[in-house]
């Protein structure tokens, strides 16, 4: 992220990371999955401007959080507009449901 000069490059770095690194991989698959704290995620989100891009970073990296209960406070601090905060929470909840359904469905 530090090497990226523009918001587009930063978002692309986040997308590449999430495509190449599963938050649910096991330790036998090239080591444990990477983890972030909310403080670290906040610093990454601050590296992009505009709420919509910041929201995308927060939602994309949520599965990698080690302290998920603090995520709602992070969303409050990072996103100015109420709509963006609610939208981020909805997207995270939908992603968690989808992951749970995939885990019980064996997909």
Gaussian input, Z-matrix of N, CA and C with variables (Angstrom, degrees):
# hf/3-21g

backbone

0 1
 N
 C     1     B1
 C     2     B2     1     A1
 N     3     B3     2     A2     1     D1
 C     4     B4     3     A3     2     D2
 C     5     B5     4     A4     3     D3
 N     6     B6     5     A5     4     D4
 C     7     B7     6     A6     5     D5
 C     8     B8     7     A7     6     D6
 N     9     B9     8     A8     7     D7
 C    10    B10     9     A9     8     D8
 C    11    B11    10    A10     9     D9
 N    12    B12    11    A11    10    D10
 C    13    B13    12    A12    11    D11
 C    14    B14    13    A13    12    D12
 N    15    B15    14    A14    13    D13
 C    16    B16    15    A15    14    D14
 C    17    B17    16    A16    15    D15
 N    18    B18    17    A17    16    D16
 C    19    B19    18    A18    17    D17
 C    20    B20    19    A19    18    D18
 N    21    B21    20    A20    19    D19
 C    22    B22    21    A21    20    D20
 C    23    B23    22    A22    21    D21
 N    24    B24    23    A23    22    D22
 C    25    B25    24    A24    23    D23
 C    26    B26    25    A25    24    D24
 N    27    B27    26    A26    25    D25
 C    28    B28    27    A27    26    D26
 C    29    B29    28    A28    27    D27
 N    30    B30    29    A29    28    D28
 C    31    B31    30    A30    29    D29
 C    32    B32    31    A31    30    D30
 N    33    B33    32    A32    31    D31
 C    34    B34    33    A33    32    D32
 C    35    B35    34    A34    33    D33
 N    36    B36    35    A35    34    D34
 C    37    B37    36    A36    35    D35
 C    38    B38    37    A37    36    D36
 N    39    B39    38    A38    37    D37
 C    40    B40    39    A39    38    D38
 C    41    B41    40    A40    39    D39
 N    42    B42    41    A41    40    D40
 C    43    B43    42    A42    41    D41
 C    44    B44    43    A43    42    D42
 N    45    B45    44    A44    43    D43
 C    46    B46    45    A45    44    D44
 C    47    B47    46    A46    45    D45
 N    48    B48    47    A47    46    D46
 C    49    B49    48    A48    47    D47
 C    50    B50    49    A49    48    D48
 N    51    B51    50    A50    49    D49
 C    52    B52    51    A51    50    D50
 C    53    B53    52    A52    51    D51
 N    54    B54    53    A53    52    D52
 C    55    B55    54    A54    53    D53
 C    56    B56    55    A55    54    D54
 N    57    B57    56    A56    55    D55
 C    58    B58    57    A57    56    D56
 C    59    B59    58    A58    57    D57
 N    60    B60    59    A59    58    D58
 C    61    B61    60    A60    59    D59
 C    62    B62    61    A61    60    D60
 N    63    B63    62    A62    61    D61
 C    64    B64    63    A63    62    D62
 C    65    B65    64    A64    63    D63
 N    66    B66    65    A65    64    D64
 C    67    B67    66    A66    65    D65
 C    68    B68    67    A67    66    D66
 N    69    B69    68    A68    67    D67
 C    70    B70    69    A69    68    D68
 C    71    B71    70    A70    69    D69
 N    72    B72    71    A71    70    D70
 C    73    B73    72    A72    71    D71
 C    74    B74    73    A73    72    D72
 N    75    B75    74    A74    73    D73
 C    76    B76    75    A75    74    D74
 C    77    B77    76    A76    75    D75
 N    78    B78    77    A77    76    D76
 C    79    B79    78    A78    77    D77
 C    80    B80    79    A79    78    D78
 N    81    B81    80    A80    79    D79
 C    82    B82    81    A81    80    D80
 C    83    B83    82    A82    81    D81
 N    84    B84    83    A83    82    D82
 C    85    B85    84    A84    83    D83
 C    86    B86    85    A85    84    D84
 N    87    B87    86    A86    85    D85
 C    88    B88    87    A87    86    D86
 C    89    B89    88    A88    87    D87
 N    90    B90    89    A89    88    D88
 C    91    B91    90    A90    89    D89
 C    92    B92    91    A91    90    D90
 N    93    B93    92    A92    91    D91
 C    94    B94    93    A93    92    D92
 C    95    B95    94    A94    93    D93
 N    96    B96    95    A95    94    D94
 C    97    B97    96    A96    95    D95
 C    98    B98    97    A97    96    D96
 N    99    B99    98    A98    97    D97
 C   100   B100    99    A99    98    D98
 C   101   B101   100   A100    99    D99
 N   102   B102   101   A101   100   D100
 C   103   B103   102   A102   101   D101
 C   104   B104   103   A103   102   D102
 N   105   B105   104   A104   103   D103
 C   106   B106   105   A105   104   D104
 C   107   B107   106   A106   105   D105
 N   108   B108   107   A107   106   D106
 C   109   B109   108   A108   107   D107
 C   110   B110   109   A109   108   D108
 N   111   B111   110   A110   109   D109
 C   112   B112   111   A111   110   D110
 C   113   B113   112   A112   111   D111
 N   114   B114   113   A113   112   D112
 C   115   B115   114   A114   113   D113
 C   116   B116   115   A115   114   D114
 N   117   B117   116   A116   115   D115
 C   118   B118   117   A117   116   D116
 C   119   B119   118   A118   117   D117
 N   120   B120   119   A119   118   D118
 C   121   B121   120   A120   119   D119
 C   122   B122   121   A121   120   D120
 N   123   B123   122   A122   121   D121
 C   124   B124   123   A123   122   D122
 C   125   B125   124   A124   123   D123
 N   126   B126   125   A125   124   D124
 C   127   B127   126   A126   125   D125
 C   128   B128   127   A127   126   D126
 N   129   B129   128   A128   127   D127
 C   130   B130   129   A129   128   D128
 C   131   B131   130   A130   129   D129
 N   132   B132   131   A131   130   D130
 C   133   B133   132   A132   131   D131
 C   134   B134   133   A133   132   D132
 N   135   B135   134   A134   133   D133
 C   136   B136   135   A135   134   D134
 C   137   B137   136   A136   135   D135
 N   138   B138   137   A137   136   D136
 C   139   B139   138   A138   137   D137
 C   140   B140   139   A139   138   D138
 N   141   B141   140   A140   139   D139
 C   142   B142   141   A141   140   D140
 C   143   B143   142   A142   141   D141
 N   144   B144   143   A143   142   D142
 C   145   B145   144   A144   143   D143
 C   146   B146   145   A145   144   D144
 N   147   B147   146   A146   145   D145
 C   148   B148   147   A147   146   D146
 C   149   B149   148   A148   147   D147
 N   150   B150   149   A149   148   D148
 C   151   B151   150   A150   149   D149
 C   152   B152   151   A151   150   D150
 N   153   B153   152   A152   151   D151
 C   154   B154   153   A153   152   D152
 C   155   B155   154   A154   153   D153
 N   156   B156   155   A155   154   D154
 C   157   B157   156   A156   155   D155
 C   158   B158   157   A157   156   D156
 N   159   B159   158   A158   157   D157
 C   160   B160   159   A159   158   D158
 C   161   B161   160   A160   159   D159
 N   162   B162   161   A161   160   D160
 C   163   B163   162   A162   161   D161
 C   164   B164   163   A163   162   D162
 N   165   B165   164   A164   163   D163
 C   166   B166   165   A165   164   D164
 C   167   B167   166   A166   165   D165
 N   168   B168   167   A167   166   D166
 C   169   B169   168   A168   167   D167
 C   170   B170   169   A169   168   D168
 N   171   B171   170   A170   169   D169
 C   172   B172   171   A171   170   D170
 C   173   B173   172   A172   171   D171
 N   174   B174   173   A173   172   D172
 C   175   B175   174   A174   173   D173
 C   176   B176   175   A175   174   D174
 N   177   B177   176   A176   175   D175
 C   178   B178   177   A177   176   D176
 C   179   B179   178   A178   177   D177
 N   180   B180   179   A179   178   D178
 C   181   B181   180   A180   179   D179
 C   182   B182   181   A181   180   D180
 N   183   B183   182   A182   181   D181
 C   184   B184   183   A183   182   D182
 C   185   B185   184   A184   183   D183
 N   186   B186   185   A185   184   D184
 C   187   B187   186   A186   185   D185
 C   188   B188   187   A187   186   D186
 N   189   B189   188   A188   187   D187
 C   190   B190   189   A189   188   D188
 C   191   B191   190   A190   189   D189
 N   192   B192   191   A191   190   D190
 C   193   B193   192   A192   191   D191
 C   194   B194   193   A193   192   D192
 N   195   B195   194   A194   193   D193
 C   196   B196   195   A195   194   D194
 C   197   B197   196   A196   195   D195
 N   198   B198   197   A197   196   D196
 C   199   B199   198   A198   197   D197
 C   200   B200   199   A199   198   D198
 N   201   B201   200   A200   199   D199
 C   202   B202   201   A201   200   D200
 C   203   B203   202   A202   201   D201
 N   204   B204   203   A203   202   D202
 C   205   B205   204   A204   203   D203
 C   206   B206   205   A205   204   D204
 N   207   B207   206   A206   205   D205
 C   208   B208   207   A207   206   D206
 C   209   B209   208   A208   207   D207
 N   210   B210   209   A209   208   D208
 C   211   B211   210   A210   209   D209
 C   212   B212   211   A211   210   D210
 N   213   B213   212   A212   211   D211
 C   214   B214   213   A213   212   D212
 C   215   B215   214   A214   213   D213
 N   216   B216   215   A215   214   D214
 C   217   B217   216   A216   215   D215
 C   218   B218   217   A217   216   D216
 N   219   B219   218   A218   217   D217
 C   220   B220   219   A219   218   D218
 C   221   B221   220   A220   219   D219
 N   222   B222   221   A221   220   D220
 C   223   B223   222   A222   221   D221
 C   224   B224   223   A223   222   D222
 N   225   B225   224   A224   223   D223
 C   226   B226   225   A225   224   D224
 C   227   B227   226   A226   225   D225
 N   228   B228   227   A227   226   D226
 C   229   B229   228   A228   227   D227
 C   230   B230   229   A229   228   D228
 N   231   B231   230   A230   229   D229
 C   232   B232   231   A231   230   D230
 C   233   B233   232   A232   231   D231
 N   234   B234   233   A233   232   D232
 C   235   B235   234   A234   233   D233
 C   236   B236   235   A235   234   D234
 N   237   B237   236   A236   235   D235
 C   238   B238   237   A237   236   D236
 C   239   B239   238   A238   237   D237
 N   240   B240   239   A239   238   D238
 C   241   B241   240   A240   239   D239
 C   242   B242   241   A241   240   D240
 N   243   B243   242   A242   241   D241
 C   244   B244   243   A243   242   D242
 C   245   B245   244   A244   243   D243
 N   246   B246   245   A245   244   D244
 C   247   B247   246   A246   245   D245
 C   248   B248   247   A247   246   D246
 N   249   B249   248   A248   247   D247
 C   250   B250   249   A249   248   D248
 C   251   B251   250   A250   249   D249
 N   252   B252   251   A251   250   D250
 C   253   B253   252   A252   251   D251
 C   254   B254   253   A253   252   D252
 N   255   B255   254   A254   253   D253
 C   256   B256   255   A255   254   D254
 C   257   B257   256   A256   255   D255
 N   258   B258   257   A257   256   D256
 C   259   B259   258   A258   257   D257
 C   260   B260   259   A259   258   D258
 N   261   B261   260   A260   259   D259
 C   262   B262   261   A261   260   D260
 C   263   B263   262   A262   261   D261
 N   264   B264   263   A263   262   D262
 C   265   B265   264   A264   263   D263
 C   266   B266   265   A265   264   D264
 N   267   B267   266   A266   265   D265
 C   268   B268   267   A267   266   D266
 C   269   B269   268   A268   267   D267
 N   270   B270   269   A269   268   D268
 C   271   B271   270   A270   269   D269
 C   272   B272   271   A271   270   D270
 N   273   B273   272   A272   271   D271
 C   274   B274   273   A273   272   D272
 C   275   B275   274   A274   273   D273
 N   276   B276   275   A275   274   D274
 C   277   B277   276   A276   275   D275
 C   278   B278   277   A277   276   D276
 N   279   B279   278   A278   277   D277
 C   280   B280   279   A279   278   D278
 C   281   B281   280   A280   279   D279
 N   282   B282   281   A281   280   D280
 C   283   B283   282   A282   281   D281
 C   284   B284   283   A283   282   D282
 N   285   B285   284   A284   283   D283
 C   286   B286   285   A285   284   D284
 C   287   B287   286   A286   285   D285
 N   288   B288   287   A287   286   D286
 C   289   B289   288   A288   287   D287
 C   290   B290   289   A289   288   D288
 N   291   B291   290   A290   289   D289
 C   292   B292   291   A291   290   D290
 C   293   B293   292   A292   291   D291
 N   294   B294   293   A293   292   D292
 C   295   B295   294   A294   293   D293
 C   296   B296   295   A295   294   D294
 N   297   B297   296   A296   295   D295
 C   298   B298   297   A297   296   D296
 C   299   B299   298   A298   297   D297
 N   300   B300   299   A299   298   D298
 C   301   B301   300   A300   299   D299
 C   302   B302   301   A301   300   D300
 N   303   B303   302   A302   301   D301
 C   304   B304   303   A303   302   D302
 C   305   B305   304   A304   303   D303
 N   306   B306   305   A305   304   D304
 C   307   B307   306   A306   305   D305
 C   308   B308   307   A307   306   D306
 N   309   B309   308   A308   307   D307
 C   310   B310   309   A309   308   D308
 C   311   B311   310   A310   309   D309
 N   312   B312   311   A311   310   D310
 C   313   B313   312   A312   311   D311
 C   314   B314   313   A313   312   D312
 N   315   B315   314   A314   313   D313
 C   316   B316   315   A315   314   D314
 C   317   B317   316   A316   315   D315
 N   318   B318   317   A317   316   D316
 C   319   B319   318   A318   317   D317
 C   320   B320   319   A319   318   D318

   B1=1.4483
   B2=1.5253
   B3=1.3218
   B4=1.4668
   B5=1.5193
   B6=1.3174
   B7=1.4636
   B8=1.5237
   B9=1.3271
   B10=1.4623
   B11=1.5261
   B12=1.3217
   B13=1.4602
   B14=1.5198
   B15=1.3321
   B16=1.4616
   B17=1.5238
   B18=1.3319
   B19=1.4618
   B20=1.5212
   B21=1.3241
   B22=1.4623
   B23=1.5265
   B24=1.3207
   B25=1.4642
   B26=1.5240
   B27=1.3172
   B28=1.4678
   B29=1.5224
   B30=1.3372
   B31=1.4648
   B32=1.5240
   B33=1.3101
   B34=1.4628
   B35=1.5274
   B36=1.3194
   B37=1.4707
   B38=1.5267
   B39=1.3285
   B40=1.4679
   B41=1.5234
   B42=1.3275
   B43=1.4719
   B44=1.5290
   B45=1.3191
   B46=1.4703
   B47=1.5241
   B48=1.3176
   B49=1.4619
   B50=1.5213
   B51=1.3335
   B52=1.4655
   B53=1.5239
   B54=1.3232
   B55=1.4731
   B56=1.5215
   B57=1.3082
   B58=1.4550
   B59=1.5080
   B60=1.3239
   B61=1.4629
   B62=1.5251
   B63=1.3053
   B64=1.4604
   B65=1.5253
   B66=1.3412
   B67=1.4643
   B68=1.5226
   B69=1.3318
   B70=1.4664
   B71=1.5169
   B72=1.3196
   B73=1.4650
   B74=1.5239
   B75=1.3020
   B76=1.4626
   B77=1.5178
   B78=1.3032
   B79=1.4623
   B80=1.5223
   B81=1.3212
   B82=1.4642
   B83=1.5266
   B84=1.3139
   B85=1.4663
   B86=1.5293
   B87=1.2855
   B88=1.4723
   B89=1.5222
   B90=1.3012
   B91=1.4608
   B92=1.5163
   B93=1.3262
   B94=1.4606
   B95=1.5290
   B96=1.3271
   B97=1.4629
   B98=1.5301
   B99=1.3144
   B100=1.4631
   B101=1.5216
   B102=1.2997
   B103=1.4575
   B104=1.5168
   B105=1.3228
   B106=1.4590
   B107=1.5153
   B108=1.3081
   B109=1.4600
   B110=1.5237
   B111=1.3172
   B112=1.4622
   B113=1.5269
   B114=1.3189
   B115=1.4658
   B116=1.5322
   B117=1.3264
   B118=1.4664
   B119=1.5241
   B120=1.3293
   B121=1.4575
   B122=1.5236
   B123=1.3181
   B124=1.4618
   B125=1.5178
   B126=1.3217
   B127=1.4716
   B128=1.5296
   B129=1.3271
   B130=1.4685
   B131=1.5298
   B132=1.3265
   B133=1.4633
   B134=1.5254
   B135=1.3108
   B136=1.4646
   B137=1.5231
   B138=1.3125
   B139=1.4645
   B140=1.5260
   B141=1.3275
   B142=1.4656
   B143=1.5195
   B144=1.3179
   B145=1.4566
   B146=1.5215
   B147=1.2669
   B148=1.4654
   B149=1.5293
   B150=1.3062
   B151=1.4629
   B152=1.5176
   B153=1.3312
   B154=1.4692
   B155=1.5276
   B156=1.3134
   B157=1.4682
   B158=1.5194
   B159=1.3046
   B160=1.4681
   B161=1.5295
   B162=1.3332
   B163=1.4675
   B164=1.5232
   B165=1.3208
   B166=1.4666
   B167=1.5275
   B168=1.3278
   B169=1.4672
   B170=1.5251
   B171=1.3296
   B172=1.4678
   B173=1.5243
   B174=1.3281
   B175=1.4660
   B176=1.5289
   B177=1.3237
   B178=1.4693
   B179=1.5217
   B180=1.3341
   B181=1.4652
   B182=1.5291
   B183=1.3182
   B184=1.4691
   B185=1.5275
   B186=1.3433
   B187=1.4740
   B188=1.5248
   B189=1.3086
   B190=1.4631
   B191=1.5280
   B192=1.3278
   B193=1.4687
   B194=1.5190
   B195=1.3056
   B196=1.4629
   B197=1.5266
   B198=1.3191
   B199=1.4678
   B200=1.5326
   B201=1.3132
   B202=1.4651
   B203=1.5273
   B204=1.3349
   B205=1.4701
   B206=1.5366
   B207=1.3067
   B208=1.4693
   B209=1.5268
   B210=1.3203
   B211=1.4644
   B212=1.5191
   B213=1.3263
   B214=1.4660
   B215=1.5225
   B216=1.3122
   B217=1.4666
   B218=1.5228
   B219=1.3112
   B220=1.4606
   B221=1.5263
   B222=1.3239
   B223=1.4641
   B224=1.5257
   B225=1.3254
   B226=1.4708
   B227=1.5239
   B228=1.3211
   B229=1.4651
   B230=1.5313
   B231=1.3208
   B232=1.4616
   B233=1.5231
   B234=1.3245
   B235=1.4645
   B236=1.5209
   B237=1.3068
   B238=1.4610
   B239=1.5249
   B240=1.3102
   B241=1.4618
   B242=1.5259
   B243=1.3220
   B244=1.4661
   B245=1.5257
   B246=1.3353
   B247=1.4598
   B248=1.5284
   B249=1.3188
   B250=1.4676
   B251=1.5236
   B252=1.3236
   B253=1.4732
   B254=1.5236
   B255=1.3364
   B256=1.4682
   B257=1.5259
   B258=1.3166
   B259=1.4597
   B260=1.5274
   B261=1.3199
   B262=1.4725
   B263=1.5214
   B264=1.3177
   B265=1.4712
   B266=1.5225
   B267=1.3372
   B268=1.4730
   B269=1.5257
   B270=1.3279
   B271=1.4620
   B272=1.5254
   B273=1.3200
   B274=1.4685
   B275=1.5224
   B276=1.3347
   B277=1.4665
   B278=1.5305
   B279=1.3259
   B280=1.4662
   B281=1.5292
   B282=1.3259
   B283=1.4688
   B284=1.5253
   B285=1.3340
   B286=1.4670
   B287=1.5189
   B288=1.3405
   B289=1.4728
   B290=1.5239
   B291=1.3263
   B292=1.4629
   B293=1.5330
   B294=1.3135
   B295=1.4741
   B296=1.5217
   B297=1.3236
   B298=1.4627
   B299=1.5270
   B300=1.3367
   B301=1.4608
   B302=1.5249
   B303=1.3325
   B304=1.4634
   B305=1.5244
   B306=1.3278
   B307=1.4685
   B308=1.5284
   B309=1.3242
   B310=1.4645
   B311=1.5207
   B312=1.3417
   B313=1.4562
   B314=1.5085
   B315=1.3159
   B316=1.4533
   B317=1.5105
   B318=1.3397
   B319=1.4773
   B320=1.4818
   A1=110.69
   A2=116.62
   A3=118.80
   A4=111.98
   A5=116.79
   A6=120.19
   A7=112.02
   A8=117.33
   A9=121.17
   A10=109.46
   A11=115.31
   A12=120.22
   A13=113.37
   A14=117.21
   A15=120.40
   A16=110.21
   A17=115.08
   A18=120.02
   A19=111.22
   A20=116.48
   A21=119.98
   A22=111.01
   A23=116.67
   A24=120.24
   A25=110.83
   A26=117.36
   A27=120.73
   A28=110.82
   A29=116.28
   A30=119.60
   A31=110.97
   A32=116.84
   A33=119.75
   A34=110.52
   A35=117.49
   A36=120.74
   A37=110.43
   A38=117.10
   A39=121.20
   A40=109.82
   A41=116.73
   A42=120.48
   A43=111.53
   A44=116.51
   A45=120.03
   A46=110.97
   A47=116.07
   A48=120.00
   A49=110.67
   A50=117.48
   A51=120.04
   A52=111.77
   A53=117.58
   A54=119.73
   A55=111.34
   A56=117.04
   A57=120.49
   A58=115.74
   A59=117.89
   A60=119.92
   A61=110.25
   A62=116.72
   A63=121.69
   A64=110.98
   A65=117.44
   A66=119.38
   A67=113.00
   A68=117.38
   A69=120.73
   A70=113.17
   A71=116.96
   A72=118.03
   A73=110.07
   A74=115.17
   A75=119.45
   A76=110.24
   A77=115.62
   A78=121.24
   A79=111.59
   A80=116.88
   A81=120.92
   A82=112.10
   A83=116.95
   A84=121.76
   A85=109.24
   A86=118.36
   A87=124.70
   A88=113.69
   A89=117.59
   A90=121.03
   A91=113.22
   A92=115.87
   A93=119.83
   A94=111.18
   A95=117.03
   A96=119.02
   A97=110.26
   A98=117.27
   A99=119.64
   A100=110.69
   A101=116.95
   A102=122.59
   A103=109.79
   A104=115.33
   A105=123.55
   A106=108.91
   A107=116.61
   A108=120.24
   A109=107.16
   A110=116.45
   A111=119.69
   A112=110.81
   A113=116.44
   A114=119.73
   A115=110.72
   A116=116.57
   A117=120.53
   A118=111.13
   A119=116.47
   A120=120.14
   A121=110.27
   A122=116.97
   A123=120.41
   A124=111.90
   A125=116.93
   A126=120.30
   A127=111.14
   A128=116.45
   A129=119.28
   A130=110.70
   A131=116.56
   A132=120.41
   A133=111.19
   A134=117.19
   A135=120.64
   A136=112.26
   A137=117.68
   A138=120.10
   A139=112.25
   A140=117.56
   A141=120.56
   A142=109.09
   A143=114.81
   A144=119.87
   A145=108.54
   A146=116.08
   A147=124.57
   A148=111.67
   A149=114.74
   A150=120.81
   A151=113.20
   A152=117.56
   A153=119.36
   A154=110.96
   A155=116.94
   A156=119.69
   A157=111.04
   A158=115.91
   A159=120.22
   A160=109.40
   A161=115.51
   A162=120.52
   A163=110.52
   A164=116.99
   A165=120.78
   A166=111.15
   A167=117.20
   A168=121.24
   A169=109.93
   A170=117.02
   A171=120.89
   A172=111.42
   A173=116.49
   A174=120.95
   A175=110.95
   A176=116.83
   A177=120.36
   A178=112.29
   A179=117.01
   A180=119.83
   A181=113.50
   A182=118.20
   A183=121.63
   A184=113.20
   A185=119.83
   A186=119.09
   A187=114.40
   A188=117.74
   A189=121.64
   A190=112.57
   A191=117.51
   A192=120.79
   A193=112.13
   A194=114.88
   A195=120.57
   A196=110.95
   A197=117.73
   A198=122.15
   A199=110.30
   A200=115.66
   A201=121.75
   A202=115.09
   A203=120.44
   A204=118.24
   A205=113.55
   A206=117.86
   A207=121.41
   A208=112.70
   A209=117.51
   A210=120.87
   A211=112.17
   A212=117.82
   A213=119.70
   A214=111.36
   A215=117.58
   A216=120.96
   A217=110.51
   A218=116.41
   A219=120.88
   A220=110.66
   A221=116.76
   A222=120.96
   A223=109.76
   A224=116.76
   A225=120.66
   A226=111.10
   A227=116.63
   A228=120.70
   A229=112.68
   A230=117.74
   A231=120.88
   A232=114.67
   A233=117.11
   A234=120.02
   A235=110.33
   A236=115.92
   A237=121.74
   A238=111.85
   A239=116.42
   A240=120.97
   A241=111.96
   A242=115.56
   A243=121.48
   A244=110.65
   A245=116.63
   A246=120.31
   A247=110.96
   A248=116.88
   A249=120.24
   A250=111.57
   A251=116.76
   A252=119.96
   A253=110.42
   A254=116.27
   A255=119.94
   A256=111.11
   A257=115.99
   A258=120.74
   A259=111.05
   A260=117.04
   A261=120.68
   A262=110.22
   A263=117.10
   A264=120.01
   A265=111.50
   A266=116.46
   A267=120.28
   A268=110.96
   A269=116.87
   A270=120.31
   A271=111.47
   A272=116.69
   A273=120.45
   A274=110.13
   A275=116.90
   A276=120.36
   A277=110.52
   A278=117.20
   A279=120.80
   A280=110.84
   A281=117.16
   A282=120.76
   A283=111.53
   A284=116.39
   A285=119.81
   A286=111.29
   A287=117.36
   A288=120.61
   A289=110.72
   A290=116.22
   A291=120.78
   A292=110.55
   A293=116.78
   A294=120.65
   A295=110.87
   A296=117.13
   A297=120.45
   A298=110.22
   A299=116.84
   A300=120.07
   A301=111.37
   A302=116.65
   A303=119.53
   A304=111.19
   A305=116.84
   A306=119.41
   A307=111.82
   A308=117.63
   A309=118.46
   A310=111.93
   A311=116.11
   A312=120.16
   A313=113.14
   A314=116.33
   A315=119.86
   A316=114.67
   A317=117.35
   A318=119.94
   A319=110.40
   D1=-36.09
   D2=-178.34
   D3=-66.00
   D4=-32.25
   D5=-178.60
   D6=-75.86
   D7=-21.01
   D8=-178.92
   D9=-71.79
   D10=133.78
   D11=-176.96
   D12=-94.35
   D13=-24.97
   D14=-176.95
   D15=-122.51
   D16=165.52
   D17=176.19
   D18=-60.18
   D19=-39.19
   D20=-179.56
   D21=-61.89
   D22=-42.02
   D23=178.30
   D24=-66.68
   D25=-37.52
   D26=178.80
   D27=-65.97
   D28=-44.01
   D29=178.26
   D30=-65.07
   D31=-37.99
   D32=177.96
   D33=-64.81
   D34=-36.49
   D35=176.86
   D36=-63.45
   D37=-40.73
   D38=177.47
   D39=-64.24
   D40=-45.23
   D41=-179.98
   D42=-61.96
   D43=-43.74
   D44=178.85
   D45=-62.44
   D46=-40.77
   D47=178.87
   D48=-62.03
   D49=-47.93
   D50=-177.46
   D51=-68.25
   D52=-31.08
   D53=176.76
   D54=-70.67
   D55=-35.87
   D56=-173.42
   D57=-94.56
   D58=-6.45
   D59=-173.79
   D60=-139.83
   D61=107.77
   D62=-179.00
   D63=-78.12
   D64=132.83
   D65=177.49
   D66=-72.02
   D67=-11.72
   D68=-177.04
   D69=-109.45
   D70=9.29
   D71=-179.76
   D72=-64.34
   D73=154.10
   D74=-179.59
   D75=-90.23
   D76=166.49
   D77=-179.22
   D78=-63.43
   D79=-22.98
   D80=-179.83
   D81=-78.34
   D82=-12.17
   D83=179.04
   D84=-100.37
   D85=73.94
   D86=178.06
   D87=63.37
   D88=38.14
   D89=175.02
   D90=93.62
   D91=172.65
   D92=-178.37
   D93=-69.43
   D94=156.80
   D95=178.78
   D96=-67.36
   D97=149.86
   D98=178.53
   D99=-68.03
   D100=151.08
   D101=179.50
   D102=-130.22
   D103=147.66
   D104=176.30
   D105=-125.30
   D106=149.95
   D107=168.77
   D108=-92.13
   D109=165.84
   D110=177.27
   D111=-62.99
   D112=-34.20
   D113=177.96
   D114=-62.53
   D115=-43.98
   D116=178.46
   D117=-65.49
   D118=-42.76
   D119=178.46
   D120=-63.41
   D121=-38.10
   D122=177.12
   D123=-60.22
   D124=-42.13
   D125=178.48
   D126=-65.47
   D127=-38.22
   D128=176.86
   D129=-65.83
   D130=-42.34
   D131=179.96
   D132=-64.67
   D133=-35.36
   D134=179.40
   D135=-68.08
   D136=-15.80
   D137=-179.35
   D138=-75.61
   D139=-11.78
   D140=176.56
   D141=-112.80
   D142=151.00
   D143=177.10
   D144=-99.08
   D145=171.33
   D146=-179.25
   D147=69.52
   D148=132.53
   D149=-178.28
   D150=-58.82
   D151=-40.22
   D152=-175.83
   D153=-63.54
   D154=-38.61
   D155=178.61
   D156=-73.07
   D157=-38.44
   D158=178.13
   D159=-63.02
   D160=-41.81
   D161=178.13
   D162=-60.95
   D163=-40.93
   D164=179.68
   D165=-61.40
   D166=-41.06
   D167=178.14
   D168=-64.61
   D169=-45.71
   D170=-178.70
   D171=-60.63
   D172=-46.03
   D173=-177.74
   D174=-69.18
   D175=-43.16
   D176=-176.91
   D177=-64.54
   D178=-36.20
   D179=-175.45
   D180=-97.36
   D181=-0.53
   D182=178.62
   D183=-54.61
   D184=-41.61
   D185=-179.30
   D186=-60.93
   D187=-16.53
   D188=-177.23
   D189=-94.71
   D190=2.73
   D191=-177.00
   D192=-73.23
   D193=139.28
   D194=175.37
   D195=-93.66
   D196=-18.52
   D197=-179.52
   D198=-126.08
   D199=64.12
   D200=-175.86
   D201=-58.03
   D202=-33.09
   D203=178.77
   D204=-58.95
   D205=-23.09
   D206=179.44
   D207=-85.18
   D208=-3.28
   D209=-175.76
   D210=-61.91
   D211=-39.74
   D212=-177.93
   D213=-62.93
   D214=-38.17
   D215=176.07
   D216=-65.20
   D217=-38.76
   D218=178.39
   D219=-63.16
   D220=-43.55
   D221=178.54
   D222=-60.70
   D223=-44.00
   D224=178.21
   D225=-58.62
   D226=-40.90
   D227=-176.95
   D228=-75.50
   D229=-32.43
   D230=-172.53
   D231=-91.35
   D232=-31.40
   D233=-174.78
   D234=-108.35
   D235=125.10
   D236=-174.43
   D237=-76.68
   D238=-46.78
   D239=-173.59
   D240=-81.35
   D241=136.46
   D242=178.73
   D243=-57.02
   D244=-42.40
   D245=-179.33
   D246=-59.13
   D247=-43.74
   D248=179.78
   D249=-64.44
   D250=-39.17
   D251=179.04
   D252=-64.19
   D253=-46.17
   D254=179.48
   D255=-64.68
   D256=-40.22
   D257=179.98
   D258=-63.95
   D259=-41.81
   D260=178.28
   D261=-61.94
   D262=-44.01
   D263=179.21
   D264=-63.76
   D265=-41.01
   D266=178.47
   D267=-62.83
   D268=-44.54
   D269=-179.36
   D270=-63.73
   D271=-41.28
   D272=178.63
   D273=-63.81
   D274=-44.14
   D275=179.50
   D276=-62.66
   D277=-42.27
   D278=178.92
   D279=-63.92
   D280=-41.26
   D281=178.28
   D282=-64.21
   D283=-40.26
   D284=178.61
   D285=-65.76
   D286=-41.44
   D287=177.00
   D288=-62.56
   D289=-43.94
   D290=-179.87
   D291=-61.42
   D292=-44.05
   D293=179.16
   D294=-64.34
   D295=-39.93
   D296=179.38
   D297=-65.42
   D298=-45.21
   D299=179.25
   D300=-61.89
   D301=-39.43
   D302=177.49
   D303=-65.89
   D304=-35.21
   D305=-178.70
   D306=-70.48
   D307=-34.93
   D308=179.45
   D309=-85.76
   D310=-21.00
   D311=179.49
   D312=-85.67
   D313=-11.40
   D314=178.75
   D315=76.88
   D316=15.42
   D317=-179.84
   D318=-77.83

